[in-house]
Amino acid sequence: MKRLNEKFYLTTPIFYVNDRPHLGHAYTVISADILARYHRQKRERVFFLTGTDEHGKKIEQVAEKFNKTPAQLCDENSEKFKQSWKILNISYDNFIRTTNADHIFAVQRALQFLYDKKFIYKGIYEGLYCSGCEQYKKKSDLVDGKCPDHKTKPELIKEESYLFKLSQFQDILTEKIKNDELEIKPESRKKEVLEFLKEGLEDISISRQRVRWGIPLPFDKSHTCYVWIDAFLNYLTGLGWEGDPKKISDFWPPDLQLMAKDIIRVHATIWPALLLALGVPLPKKIFVHGYFTINGQKMSKSLGNVIWPDELVEKFGVDATRYLLISACNFGEDGDISWEKLTKKYNSDLASGLGNLVARVLKMAENLHIQIAELPSCLSNSKLKKEVDNNWVKYRNLLDELKINEALNSIWNLISFCDSIIEKERPWSFNSSKEEKKSKEIIGDLLLTLKEVANLLEPFLPETSNKILEQVKDNKGEILFPRLK
C-alpha cells in the first residue's frame, strides 16, 4: 500500500520536431496522461514531464528545405506539439524544450563533469550512421543493408569525435536489468535488451564537428553535443536540475518512463550508463509500448494511409479519441486500426454502450422524480454493490500493473452489468405502489452507480466523467456520444 502523498514521477520521451505530432506520439502521451491522472486520483504528488527534442543534423536539413532557420522550425513545431496536447487534454506538469537556456546550461555542466571524471575522451569514431534515427547502427541492426525503420542505407562516417566510455558499464547494466533494479516491461523487451547486451557495448560518439545546430561542448567549442546525450538529460533538467549531480529534485528517480519500442535499446544502455557515470540513481521502471498499423500495413505518407491525431479528434471528439486509441490493443503490444474499425467501436462502446446507459438511467430517474441528493449513500442492491466494489479493486490493481486497456475494459464490464440489470428488472414497468418502490430502488442504485462509473472514467475520459457527474447531479441527460456513420 502506497503512503498518502507519495511521489510519482512519470516521463514520456521528448519528441523530435522535424514534423508535427503523429499517432504514436499521441498514444504515448495519452497513456502517460491516464497514469498521471490515476496517481493524482490516489492523492499522490505527481510530476508528469513531456516535451520536444530540438537539436541535430536532421533539424538543420528540414529547416533548410523549408527555407527557415533551425530556431524557427523548432519554435513552430514545438508549438504544434503543445497545441495537440492541449486539444487531447494532456495534464502535463512541465513541457521541456532542449533549446531552453536552462537546459543547455545544465547539459554543458554535466558534460564538463563527465569530462573531468574521464568518462569522456577524444578519439576517432567510425560507424554506420542513420540520419533518420540520429543513431549509429551495427550491421546486425540492418535488414538488407538498410535501416529497418527508414529503409535507407546508413552512411559510413569516420571523424574526430568525443566518446563516452559506454563499454565499461556493460556488466553492471546487465546485472541491474537482470535483477530488475532497472525494471524493463513487458518481459519480452527485457529479454531483447539482455540479448543486445550480450553482443557487447562499445564506446559511443557524443559529439559531432559538422553539426552546427546543437549544444557546444564546454571543453571544445568546435564540437556540438550528439543528440542522445542532450535529449536524455531532459529527464533531469525538466525537474529544474542545474547540472550538479549532488543536487537532484526530490521527485527523482522516475517511477515510470514510457516509450515506443524503437528507442528502448538506447534508453536501456546509454541513458542508465550516463546516470551511473554522474552518480545519479537509475529510473525504477521503463515500459515499452508497440506500434499501430492501418489494416495490417505500416503507416506511411507514401502509402497515403496515415491517420493524424487531429483527424481523429475532428471526427470522434477528444474523449472518444482517447478511448479508441487506448482500447485498440493490449498495452505493450502492437495494434491494428482503421477508420472503419474505429467508427464501429465508437458506435458500439460509446454511443450504444456508455452513452446509452447514462441516457436510459437519467430518463428513468427523471420520470420517477428521483434525485441523487435524496438517495442513501450506499447501494441497496447487494449484487450491484459487490460488482462496484470488485471493479474498484480490479481497476486499481490493473492500473498499478500498467494494464491500462484492461482497466478500461473492467469499467465497460460494469456498464454491461448495469445494462443487464435494466433488461432483467425492467424498472420502467410497474403496476403497483410496491412495484414502483422497487423500481425506484433499482433506478436509484443505477444512478449512484453512474457516479462510480464517472469516477472510474476520470483518468481515461476526463471531460465525459465531468459531464456524467453534472448530469447525475442535475438529473438532466444530454447525448454524450452521437452515433456516427
Secondary structure, DSSP 8 states (H G I E B T S, - for coil): ---TT-EEEEE---EETTS---HHHHHHHHHHHHHHHHHHHTT-EEEEEEEEE--SHHHHHHHHHTT--HHHHHHHHHHHHHHHHHHTT---SEEEETTSHHHHHHHHHHHHHHHHTTSEEEEEEEEEEETTTTEEE-GGG-BTTB-TTT-S--EEEEEEEEEE-GGGGHHHHHHHHHTTSSEEESHHHHHHHHHHHHT----EE-EESS--SS-EETTEEEEEE-HHHHHHTHHHHTTT--S-TT---TT-S-SEEEEEGGGHHHHHTHHHHHHHHHT----SEEEEE--EEETTEE--TTTT----HHHHHHHH-HHHHHHHHHTTS-TTS-EEE-HHHHHHHIIIIIIIIIIHHHHHHHHHHHHTT--GGGS-SS-S-HHHHHHHHHHHHHHHHHHHTT-HHHHHHHHHHHHHHHHHHHHHH-TT--SSHHHHHHHHHHHHHHHHHHHHHHHHHTTT-HHHHHHHHHHHHHT----SS----
